[in-house]
Amino acid sequence: MKFNIDVTKKDKYDVIVVGGGIAGVAASVSAARCGAGVLLIEKQVNLGGLATCGLISWYEPLCDGNGNQMIYGIAEELIKLSAKYGFDNLPEEWGGEGINTPKNRRYATLYSPTVFSAALDEFVLENGVEIRFDCRATYPVMEENICRGVICESVSGSEFFEANAVIDATGDASIMYRAGVPTEDGENFMTYIVHMYDKEDVRKLNKTGDLCKFRRWVNKGSDLNGVGHPKGMRLLKGVTCEDITEYMVTGKRGMLKYIKTLDKNSFDIMTLPTMPQLRTIRRIIGKCDFNAIDGETFADSIGTCGDFRPENIGRHYQIPLGALYNEQFPNMFAAGRIISAPRGDGWEVARVIPTCALTGEAAGRAAAGIRV
Ligand SMILES: Cc1cc2nc3c(=O)[nH]c(=O)nc-3n(C[C@H](O)[C@H](O)[C@H](O)COP(=O)(O)OP(=O)(O)OC[C@H]3O[C@@H](n4cnc5c(N)ncnc54)[C@H](O)[C@@H]3O)c2cc1C
């Protein structure tokens, strides 16, 4: 069998960012602010990735839990943006308006994923980034270990976009993996979250006016620790189409089983997730690891974060730039939940929204300086 695939050569950019989740948004804006010409490629039609399309609507804290702000920069701009046009429950001491009751006193907030996603478009475009939606980057084009750009598939056909540097912000490291960068797979409990409301929620909203309590998470799968994982189901990695399909089919089946028990005139599901809610899919093996060790310092630190888990209040973790690249591949960078953070505390801390924004911002700056 012969495959005739024509690839059209398109423009050259300083930096191409694959994936418009939180990390990709931060990376693209950061690179553009350094003066780079940036193309952001997103296979869906909305920005935000898991934080919006995956229906995550809680921006984990930028502080250490003892009142100290740890993360600034684009991560802070994004938490403010998440609360700019939609409801929030940011505590007043962290700049909230005090309209809704805060969930806790940390620099964290609930937000509307749909409103936040719309705001992300504005943010990215205002910063001079070019976006291509409904466009999947399929393969990096490599000359030895230098990435010359990426091939993309969209309704326009197969197209090649050239770049001086490429940032993988795909959430599954598929671009760096296909370039030959060593990687490790994750393992996931089955989680299936939707946002629902019922008549009781409407009554509560009328009484309190607190929208944060209206959009309710309903999870017919596992929590962070495996509680609720379907009996006998294997842990899924999410690196094959079969895994993703099994994950989504099982999740929807569980949700349907639940809603069949409800009075059909009493509730609605606002939206289904449009991407699998897998926490850890694949991460790169970088020049060095981020293990989230309290007080560990790095000569190439890109910043410090705290820990979102209440049992780890007060911990401070520096993140090394070396966790964002593999030195054999000098013009490719990882951003977000795919950085070199081994299973355990490192990956757990690296994958939450503020840390993804922080590593995205650093990847954008690093990539903007590359000329090949
Ligand atoms: C169940 C669950 C609950 C969570 N709860 C919280 C929480 O309460 N608070 C919190 O802060 N964090 C939470 N997280 C973690 C957090 O939401 C995500 O890890 C984080 O948003 C990941 O951001 P990212 O940009 O690295 O990746 P992603 O959000 O995965 O973004 C990747 C983007 O790349 C796109 N993409 C992928 N491949 C391609 C390609 N080849 N071409 C073009 N585009 C591509 C995708 O469509 C997507 O938009 C949770 C995660 C899960 C799964």
The ligand as a MOL file (V3000), in Angstrom:
LIG
                    3D

  0  0  0     0  0            999 V3000
M  V30 BEGIN CTAB
M  V30 COUNTS 53 58 0 0 0
M  V30 BEGIN ATOM
M  V30 1 C -9.3070 14.9080 37.5720 0
M  V30 2 C -8.3530 16.0610 37.6830 0
M  V30 3 C -8.5410 17.0140 38.6740 0
M  V30 4 C -7.6740 18.0920 38.7670 0
M  V30 5 N -7.9200 19.0640 39.7100 0
M  V30 6 C -7.1500 20.1690 39.7360 0
M  V30 7 C -7.4950 21.2590 40.5780 0
M  V30 8 O -8.5020 21.2180 41.3010 0
M  V30 9 N -6.6970 22.3690 40.5510 0
M  V30 10 C -5.5590 22.4350 39.7720 0
M  V30 11 O -4.8640 23.4630 39.8250 0
M  V30 12 N -5.2150 21.4080 38.9560 0
M  V30 13 C -6.0030 20.3170 38.9050 0
M  V30 14 N -5.7120 19.3000 38.0150 0
M  V30 15 C -4.4880 19.3990 37.2080 0
M  V30 16 C -4.5310 20.4350 36.1030 0
M  V30 17 O -5.8350 20.7790 35.7270 0
M  V30 18 C -3.8020 19.9590 34.8440 0
M  V30 19 O -2.7430 19.0960 35.1150 0
M  V30 20 C -3.2440 21.1820 34.0990 0
M  V30 21 O -4.3030 22.0680 33.7960 0
M  V30 22 C -2.4860 20.6940 32.8810 0
M  V30 23 O -2.1190 21.7720 32.0470 0
M  V30 24 P -1.1980 21.5500 30.7800 0
M  V30 25 O -1.2660 22.8120 30.0220 0
M  V30 26 O 0.1270 21.0200 31.1810 0
M  V30 27 O -1.8740 20.3560 29.9540 0
M  V30 28 P -3.3350 20.1870 29.3480 0
M  V30 29 O -4.3260 20.8770 30.1520 0
M  V30 30 O -3.4760 18.7270 29.1170 0
M  V30 31 O -3.2560 20.9320 27.9380 0
M  V30 32 C -2.7270 20.3280 26.8000 0
M  V30 33 C -3.3670 20.9570 25.5830 0
M  V30 34 O -2.6970 20.4940 24.4320 0
M  V30 35 C -3.6440 20.1500 23.4290 0
M  V30 36 N -2.9760 19.1590 22.5830 0
M  V30 37 C -2.5510 17.9330 22.9460 0
M  V30 38 N -1.9280 17.3250 21.9320 0
M  V30 39 C -1.9580 18.1890 20.9010 0
M  V30 40 C -1.4540 18.1240 19.5670 0
M  V30 41 N -0.7990 17.0780 19.1380 0
M  V30 42 N -1.6740 19.1820 18.7500 0
M  V30 43 C -2.3450 20.2700 19.1890 0
M  V30 44 N -2.8360 20.3810 20.4460 0
M  V30 45 C -2.6280 19.3600 21.2920 0
M  V30 46 C -4.8260 19.6420 24.2140 0
M  V30 47 O -6.0150 19.6950 23.4590 0
M  V30 48 C -4.8280 20.5900 25.4030 0
M  V30 49 O -5.5640 21.7590 25.1370 0
M  V30 50 C -6.5780 18.2150 37.8850 0
M  V30 51 C -6.3970 17.2540 36.8710 0
M  V30 52 C -7.2850 16.2080 36.7680 0
M  V30 53 C -7.0950 15.1990 35.6740 0
M  V30 END ATOM
M  V30 BEGIN BOND
M  V30 1 1 1 2
M  V30 2 1 2 3
M  V30 3 2 2 52
M  V30 4 2 3 4
M  V30 5 1 4 5
M  V30 6 1 4 50
M  V30 7 2 5 6
M  V30 8 1 6 7
M  V30 9 1 6 13
M  V30 10 2 7 8
M  V30 11 1 7 9
M  V30 12 1 9 10
M  V30 13 2 10 11
M  V30 14 1 10 12
M  V30 15 2 12 13
M  V30 16 1 13 14
M  V30 17 1 14 15
M  V30 18 1 14 50
M  V30 19 1 15 16
M  V30 20 1 16 17
M  V30 21 1 16 18
M  V30 22 1 18 19
M  V30 23 1 18 20
M  V30 24 1 20 21
M  V30 25 1 20 22
M  V30 26 1 22 23
M  V30 27 1 23 24
M  V30 28 2 24 25
M  V30 29 1 24 26
M  V30 30 1 24 27
M  V30 31 1 27 28
M  V30 32 2 28 29
M  V30 33 1 28 30
M  V30 34 1 28 31
M  V30 35 1 31 32
M  V30 36 1 32 33
M  V30 37 1 33 34
M  V30 38 1 33 48
M  V30 39 1 34 35
M  V30 40 1 35 36
M  V30 41 1 35 46
M  V30 42 1 36 37
M  V30 43 1 36 45
M  V30 44 2 37 38
M  V30 45 1 38 39
M  V30 46 1 39 40
M  V30 47 2 39 45
M  V30 48 1 40 41
M  V30 49 2 40 42
M  V30 50 1 42 43
M  V30 51 2 43 44
M  V30 52 1 44 45
M  V30 53 1 46 47
M  V30 54 1 46 48
M  V30 55 1 48 49
M  V30 56 2 50 51
M  V30 57 1 51 52
M  V30 58 1 52 53
M  V30 END BOND
M  V30 END CTAB
M  END
